[in-house]
Amino acid sequence: MLKLNDKYIKLVNEEEKKLSDIFNEIDINTFNNSKKVLDAFHKNNISESDLNGTTGYGYNDIGRDKIENIFAEILNTEDALVRTQIISGSHAISTALFAILRPNDTLLTITGTPYDTLHEVIGIKPNNSSLMSYNIKYKEIDLKNNDFDYDKIKEELKNNIKVIHIQRSRGYSLRDSLTVDKVNKVIKFIKDINSNIIIFVDNCYCEFVENENPTADLIAGSLIKNLGGGIARNGGYIAGKKELIELCAERLNVPGEAKEVGPSGNANREFLQGLYFAPSVVSSALKTAILTSKVLETLNYKVSPKYNEQRADIVELIYFNNKNEMIKYSEGIQHSGAIDANVDPIPSPMPGYADEIIMASSSFIQGSSIEISCDGPLRDPFVIYQQGTLTYDYGKIALINAISKLNE
């Protein structure tokens, strides 16, 4: 049974009272995004029969096709690919990049080195199945003062660039996540120079945090993050221009069949219900992140973003003094969850990462980042990346327990 420290209950409640104006702004955004979801459901005439899926080849899966129309509508794109066969955000990104790049093409990322899990996809870390192994060239430009380096981008665009990659969330880097305004500004800048360049945006952790979406040619994400609402048990999406989505579908499935195949099994109900809940769940995750930021700063820990800064995703960074504090805080998050709350998170190697990772995720769905969780590599600086919560109250409880554990 969870015993919360009265001292820290009082502290969290006191700090929470100072956040009412910020929380009200989040509520307005949640209302607008909820209306957007409901309008898309109505436009596509979702009926009970659409909740049923298909088996085998997945031909004539009406519910699946409507779901993809809904995602395209919500994300303001021409088409979308929303499938259980996409196993993660990294898989969605890999599928898209392999679909649109060919030998001798050049991929340019303008947000610095991507997520660790993409290093072998690209070939930054050698792999015989990487993009580089197919003679696809790779270049990168770092951000400049947490914004795009427009001068270097302009210079690089003089070369033969096929695809530009933008990662909105920070991964395990320490830079700021990127707002829709910043992303759309650089997209316009690039397109004004060369409209033929394909711009791909990694949208993981960012959906429904704002009311607008990137105006990219392709965007992608995972359904065990924001848009799955904690209901979808797996899956991912790629959305964008119709001809590019066709290429992505052929890469995921088989040339010549593309979106026509791919059974949804039991996922249609989960995808629709998860999306229906997603604006509210993202709201809870944002409020928990802001409360965490406020409380940990009060306790003299460095945090990013600060509680009153504009947010682009659901992730909160907490800087600890040493690895033992990281582990204690993670234990507090793990022990406050619903599943495997009796388990101690232990630093260990993970596929795709160079350092040992500490991860607390007492979640209903393995690796679900929209449920309350925290993780980070055990290296200096000692930073935990916290995200998610299905409801604000569960997030608040987890925070109280984590700071109690931290200050034993």
C-alpha positions as CSV (number, residue, x, y, z in Angstrom):
1,M,0.0,0.0,0.0
2,L,1.4,3.4,-1.0
3,K,2.1,5.7,1.9
4,L,2.6,9.3,0.8
5,N,4.6,11.7,2.9
6,D,2.3,14.5,4.4
7,K,5.2,17.0,4.1
8,Y,5.4,16.5,0.3
9,I,1.6,16.3,-0.2
10,K,1.4,19.8,1.3
11,L,4.3,21.0,-0.8
12,V,2.8,19.7,-4.0
13,N,-0.7,21.1,-3.2
14,E,0.8,24.5,-2.4
15,E,2.8,24.7,-5.7
16,E,-0.3,23.4,-7.7
17,K,-2.3,26.4,-6.6
18,K,0.2,28.7,-8.3
19,L,-0.5,27.0,-11.7
20,S,-4.2,27.7,-12.3
21,D,-3.7,30.2,-15.1
22,I,-1.3,27.9,-17.0
23,F,-3.7,24.9,-16.4
24,N,-6.6,27.0,-17.8
25,E,-4.7,27.6,-21.0
26,I,-4.1,23.9,-21.4
27,D,-7.8,23.2,-20.8
28,I,-8.6,25.6,-23.7
29,N,-6.2,23.7,-26.0
30,T,-7.7,20.4,-24.9
31,F,-11.2,21.6,-25.8
32,N,-10.1,22.7,-29.2
33,N,-8.2,19.4,-29.9
34,S,-11.2,17.4,-28.6
35,K,-13.5,19.3,-31.0
36,K,-11.0,18.5,-33.9
37,V,-11.2,14.8,-33.1
38,L,-14.9,14.7,-32.8
39,D,-15.4,16.6,-36.1
40,A,-13.1,14.0,-37.8
41,F,-15.2,11.1,-36.4
42,H,-18.4,12.7,-37.6
43,K,-17.0,13.6,-41.0
44,N,-16.1,9.9,-41.6
45,N,-19.4,8.6,-40.2
46,I,-17.8,6.2,-37.7
47,S,-20.2,3.4,-36.9
48,E,-20.1,0.4,-34.6
49,S,-19.2,-1.9,-37.5
50,D,-16.0,0.2,-38.0
51,L,-14.7,-1.0,-34.6
52,N,-14.4,-4.5,-36.1
53,G,-11.1,-5.5,-37.8
54,T,-9.9,-7.9,-40.4
55,T,-7.6,-11.0,-40.5
56,G,-5.4,-12.6,-43.1
57,Y,-4.5,-10.1,-45.8
58,G,-6.6,-7.3,-44.5
59,Y,-8.5,-6.6,-47.7
60,N,-11.5,-4.3,-47.5
61,D,-10.9,-3.1,-43.9
62,I,-13.3,-0.2,-43.9
63,G,-12.6,0.7,-40.3
64,R,-8.9,0.8,-40.9
65,D,-9.4,3.0,-43.9
66,K,-11.6,5.4,-42.0
67,I,-9.0,5.6,-39.2
68,E,-6.4,6.7,-41.7
69,N,-8.7,9.3,-43.0
70,I,-9.3,10.6,-39.5
71,F,-5.6,10.8,-38.8
72,A,-5.0,12.7,-42.0
73,E,-7.9,15.1,-41.1
74,I,-6.6,15.7,-37.6
75,L,-2.9,16.2,-38.7
76,N,-4.0,18.3,-41.7
77,T,-2.4,16.1,-44.3
78,E,-3.5,14.5,-47.6
79,D,-3.2,10.9,-46.4
80,A,-2.0,8.7,-43.5
81,L,-0.8,5.2,-42.8
82,V,-1.9,4.0,-39.4
83,R,-1.0,0.4,-38.7
84,T,-0.4,-2.2,-36.0
85,Q,2.4,-3.4,-38.2
86,I,4.4,-0.3,-37.3
87,I,6.0,-1.3,-34.0
88,S,7.4,2.0,-32.7
89,G,8.2,5.6,-33.5
90,S,11.6,4.6,-34.7
91,H,10.1,2.0,-37.0
92,A,7.7,4.6,-38.5
93,I,10.7,6.9,-39.1
94,S,12.8,4.1,-40.6
95,T,9.9,3.0,-42.9
96,A,9.4,6.6,-44.1
97,L,13.1,7.3,-44.8
98,F,13.7,4.0,-46.6
99,A,10.6,4.6,-48.6
100,I,11.6,8.1,-49.9
101,L,15.4,7.8,-50.3
102,R,17.3,6.0,-53.0
103,P,21.0,5.3,-53.6
104,N,23.1,8.5,-54.1
105,D,20.4,10.6,-52.4
106,T,21.3,12.8,-49.5
107,L,19.5,13.0,-46.1
108,L,20.2,16.1,-44.1
109,T,19.1,16.5,-40.5
110,I,18.9,20.0,-39.2
111,T,18.3,19.3,-35.5
112,G,21.6,17.7,-34.7
113,T,22.2,14.0,-34.1
114,P,18.9,12.1,-34.0
115,Y,17.7,9.7,-31.3
116,D,20.1,6.9,-30.4
117,T,17.7,4.3,-31.9
118,L,18.1,5.9,-35.3
119,H,21.9,5.7,-35.4
120,E,21.9,2.2,-36.9
121,V,19.0,3.1,-39.2
122,I,21.0,5.9,-40.7
123,G,24.4,4.3,-40.4
124,I,25.9,6.8,-37.9
125,K,26.6,3.6,-36.0
126,P,27.6,1.1,-38.7
127,N,25.0,-1.5,-39.7
128,N,24.7,-3.6,-42.9
129,S,21.1,-2.7,-43.2
130,S,21.4,1.1,-42.7
131,L,20.7,3.8,-45.2
132,M,24.4,4.4,-45.6
133,S,24.8,0.8,-46.6
134,Y,22.6,1.5,-49.6
135,N,24.9,4.4,-50.5
136,I,22.5,7.0,-49.2
137,K,24.5,10.0,-48.0
138,Y,24.0,11.7,-44.6
139,K,24.8,15.1,-43.3
140,E,23.7,17.0,-40.1
141,I,23.5,20.6,-38.9
142,D,23.2,21.4,-35.2
143,L,20.7,23.8,-33.8
144,K,21.9,27.2,-32.9
145,N,20.7,28.7,-29.6
146,N,17.8,26.2,-29.6
147,D,16.7,27.3,-33.0
148,F,17.6,26.4,-36.6
149,D,20.9,27.5,-38.0
150,Y,19.4,29.3,-41.0
151,D,22.8,30.3,-42.5
152,K,24.2,26.8,-42.5
153,I,20.9,25.4,-43.9
154,K,20.9,27.9,-46.7
155,E,24.5,27.0,-47.6
156,E,23.8,23.3,-47.5
157,L,20.8,23.7,-49.8
158,K,23.2,24.6,-52.6
159,N,24.0,20.9,-52.7
160,N,21.8,18.1,-53.9
161,I,19.6,17.4,-50.8
162,K,16.7,15.0,-51.3
163,V,15.2,14.8,-47.8
164,I,15.5,17.1,-44.7
165,H,14.8,15.4,-41.3
166,I,13.6,17.4,-38.3
167,Q,13.3,15.9,-34.8
168,R,10.9,18.0,-32.7
169,S,11.5,16.3,-29.3
170,R,14.9,16.3,-27.8
171,G,15.5,12.6,-27.4
172,Y,18.4,12.1,-24.9
173,S,19.9,15.5,-25.8
174,L,19.7,18.6,-23.6
175,R,18.4,21.0,-26.2
176,D,14.9,22.4,-26.2
177,S,12.1,20.7,-28.0
178,L,10.8,22.6,-31.1
179,T,7.4,24.3,-31.3
180,V,5.2,24.1,-34.3
181,D,5.9,27.8,-35.1
182,K,9.7,27.2,-35.2
183,V,9.3,24.1,-37.4
184,N,6.8,25.7,-39.8
185,K,9.0,28.8,-40.1
186,V,12.1,26.8,-41.2
187,I,9.9,24.7,-43.5
188,K,8.8,27.8,-45.3
189,F,12.4,29.0,-45.5
190,I,13.5,25.8,-47.1
191,K,10.6,25.5,-49.5
192,D,11.1,29.1,-50.7
193,I,14.7,28.1,-51.7
194,N,13.8,24.6,-53.1
195,S,10.2,23.4,-53.1
196,N,11.3,19.9,-54.3
197,I,13.0,19.0,-51.1
198,I,11.0,16.5,-49.0
199,I,10.7,17.6,-45.4
200,F,10.2,14.9,-42.9
201,V,9.2,15.7,-39.2
202,D,9.6,13.3,-36.3
203,N,6.5,14.3,-34.3
204,C,6.9,11.8,-31.4
205,Y,5.8,13.2,-28.0
206,C,4.4,16.4,-29.6
207,E,0.9,15.6,-30.8
208,F,-2.0,17.6,-29.2
209,V,0.5,19.6,-27.1
210,E,-0.4,22.5,-29.4
211,N,-3.4,23.1,-31.6
212,E,-1.5,23.2,-34.9
213,N,0.6,20.7,-36.8
214,P,3.8,20.9,-38.8
215,T,3.3,21.7,-42.5
216,A,5.8,19.0,-43.6
217,D,5.6,16.6,-46.5
218,L,5.7,13.7,-44.0
219,I,5.3,13.4,-40.3
220,A,5.5,10.3,-38.1
221,G,4.9,9.0,-34.6
222,S,4.1,6.2,-32.2
223,L,0.7,5.2,-30.9
224,I,2.0,4.1,-27.5
225,K,2.7,7.8,-27.1
226,N,0.3,10.8,-27.4
227,L,-2.2,9.8,-30.1
228,G,-2.8,6.3,-28.7
229,G,-4.3,7.8,-25.5
230,G,-3.0,4.9,-23.4
231,I,-5.6,2.6,-25.1
232,A,-3.7,1.5,-28.2
233,R,-1.5,-1.5,-27.4
234,N,0.9,-0.9,-30.3
235,G,1.1,0.8,-33.7
236,G,2.4,3.9,-35.3
237,Y,1.5,6.4,-38.0
238,I,3.0,8.2,-41.0
239,A,1.0,11.1,-42.4
240,G,1.6,13.5,-45.3
241,K,1.4,13.8,-49.1
242,K,-0.6,11.1,-50.8
243,E,2.2,10.0,-53.2
244,L,4.7,9.7,-50.3
245,I,2.3,7.8,-48.1
246,E,1.9,5.3,-51.0
247,L,5.6,4.8,-51.0
248,C,5.6,4.3,-47.3
249,A,2.8,1.8,-47.5
250,E,4.7,-0.1,-50.2
251,R,7.8,-0.1,-48.0
252,L,5.9,-1.3,-45.0
253,N,3.8,-3.9,-46.9
254,V,4.7,-4.9,-50.5
255,P,5.1,-3.0,-53.8
256,G,1.9,-3.0,-55.8
257,E,-0.4,-3.6,-52.8
258,A,0.5,-0.7,-50.4
259,K,-2.4,0.4,-48.3
260,E,-4.8,-2.3,-49.6
261,V,-3.3,-5.0,-47.3
262,G,-2.5,-5.2,-43.6
263,P,-5.1,-6.7,-41.2
264,S,-6.1,-4.6,-38.3
265,G,-7.1,-7.5,-36.1
266,N,-8.6,-6.1,-32.9
267,A,-6.9,-2.7,-33.2
268,N,-9.6,-0.6,-34.8
269,R,-11.5,-0.2,-31.6
270,E,-8.3,0.6,-29.7
271,F,-7.1,3.1,-32.2
272,L,-10.4,5.0,-32.3
273,Q,-11.0,4.9,-28.6
274,G,-7.4,5.9,-27.9
275,L,-7.5,8.8,-30.3
276,Y,-10.8,9.9,-28.7
277,F,-9.2,10.0,-25.3
278,A,-5.9,11.5,-26.5
279,P,-6.5,15.2,-26.1
280,S,-7.5,14.7,-22.4
281,V,-4.6,12.3,-21.7
282,V,-2.1,14.7,-23.3
283,S,-3.6,17.4,-21.1
284,S,-3.0,15.3,-18.0
285,A,0.6,14.6,-19.1
286,L,1.3,18.3,-19.7
287,K,-0.2,19.3,-16.3
288,T,1.9,16.6,-14.6
289,A,5.1,17.8,-16.4
290,I,4.4,21.4,-15.4
291,L,3.7,20.5,-11.8
292,T,6.9,18.4,-11.7
293,S,8.9,21.3,-13.1
294,K,7.4,23.7,-10.5
295,V,8.0,21.4,-7.5
296,L,11.5,20.2,-8.4
297,E,12.6,23.7,-9.0
298,T,11.3,24.7,-5.6
299,L,13.4,21.8,-4.3
300,N,16.5,23.4,-6.0
301,Y,16.8,21.0,-8.9
302,K,17.5,22.3,-12.4
303,V,14.6,21.5,-14.7
304,S,13.8,22.0,-18.4
305,P,11.4,23.3,-19.5
306,K,10.6,25.6,-16.6
307,Y,7.0,25.5,-15.4
308,N,6.1,28.8,-17.2
309,E,7.9,28.2,-20.5
310,Q,6.2,27.3,-23.7
311,R,6.1,23.5,-24.4
312,A,6.4,21.6,-27.6
313,D,6.1,18.0,-26.1
314,I,5.2,16.1,-22.9
315,V,8.7,15.5,-21.7
316,E,10.2,17.1,-18.6
317,L,14.0,17.0,-17.8
318,I,15.2,16.9,-14.2
319,Y,18.9,17.3,-13.5
320,F,20.2,15.3,-10.5
321,N,23.5,15.6,-8.6
322,N,24.5,12.0,-9.1
323,K,23.3,8.6,-10.4
324,N,22.0,7.5,-7.0
325,E,19.4,10.4,-7.0
326,M,18.4,9.4,-10.5
327,I,17.8,5.8,-9.3
328,K,15.9,6.9,-6.2
329,Y,13.6,9.2,-8.2
330,S,13.0,6.4,-10.7
331,E,12.1,4.0,-7.9
332,G,9.5,6.5,-6.6
333,I,7.9,6.7,-10.0
334,Q,7.9,2.9,-10.5
335,H,6.5,2.2,-7.0
336,S,3.6,4.6,-7.5
337,G,2.3,2.9,-10.6
338,A,-0.4,0.2,-11.1
339,I,1.6,-2.6,-12.7
340,D,4.9,-4.0,-11.3
341,A,4.9,-1.4,-8.6
342,N,6.8,-3.8,-6.4
343,V,9.7,-3.9,-8.9
344,D,12.9,-1.8,-8.5
345,P,14.1,-0.3,-11.8
346,I,17.7,-1.4,-12.3
347,P,20.1,0.4,-14.8
348,S,20.8,-2.0,-17.7
349,P,21.8,-2.0,-21.4
350,M,19.1,-1.4,-24.0
351,P,19.2,-2.1,-27.7
352,G,20.1,1.1,-29.6
353,Y,21.7,2.9,-26.7
354,A,25.4,3.3,-25.8
355,D,25.0,3.8,-22.0
356,E,23.1,1.9,-19.4
357,I,19.5,3.1,-19.1
358,I,17.4,3.5,-15.9
359,M,13.7,3.2,-16.7
360,A,10.7,3.4,-14.6
361,S,7.5,2.3,-16.4
362,S,4.9,0.6,-14.3
363,S,2.6,0.6,-17.4
364,F,-0.2,-1.4,-18.8
365,I,1.5,-1.4,-22.2
366,Q,5.2,-2.3,-22.5
367,G,7.3,0.8,-23.1
368,S,4.2,3.1,-23.2
369,S,5.5,6.7,-23.0
370,I,2.1,8.2,-22.5
371,E,1.7,6.4,-19.2
372,I,3.7,7.9,-16.3
373,S,7.3,7.0,-16.7
374,C,10.8,8.3,-16.5
375,D,14.1,7.2,-18.0
376,G,17.6,8.3,-18.8
377,P,21.2,7.2,-19.6
378,L,23.4,6.9,-16.5
379,R,26.0,9.5,-17.6
380,D,27.0,13.0,-16.6
381,P,25.0,15.2,-16.5
382,F,22.6,12.9,-14.6
383,V,19.2,13.7,-16.3
384,I,15.9,12.0,-16.0
385,Y,13.4,12.4,-18.8
386,Q,9.9,12.2,-17.4
387,Q,6.7,11.9,-19.5
388,G,3.1,10.9,-19.5
389,T,0.3,9.9,-17.2
390,L,-3.1,8.7,-18.1
391,T,-4.8,11.0,-15.5
392,Y,-3.5,14.0,-13.7
393,D,-4.2,12.6,-10.3
394,Y,-2.1,9.5,-10.9
395,G,0.7,11.8,-12.2
396,K,0.4,13.9,-9.0
397,I,0.6,10.8,-6.8
398,A,3.7,9.6,-8.7
399,L,5.4,13.0,-8.2
400,I,4.7,13.0,-4.5
401,N,6.0,9.5,-4.1
402,A,9.1,10.3,-6.2
403,I,10.2,13.3,-4.3
404,S,9.5,11.5,-1.0
405,K,11.8,8.7,-2.1
406,L,14.4,11.2,-3.3
407,N,14.5,13.0,0.0
408,E,14.4,10.0,2.4
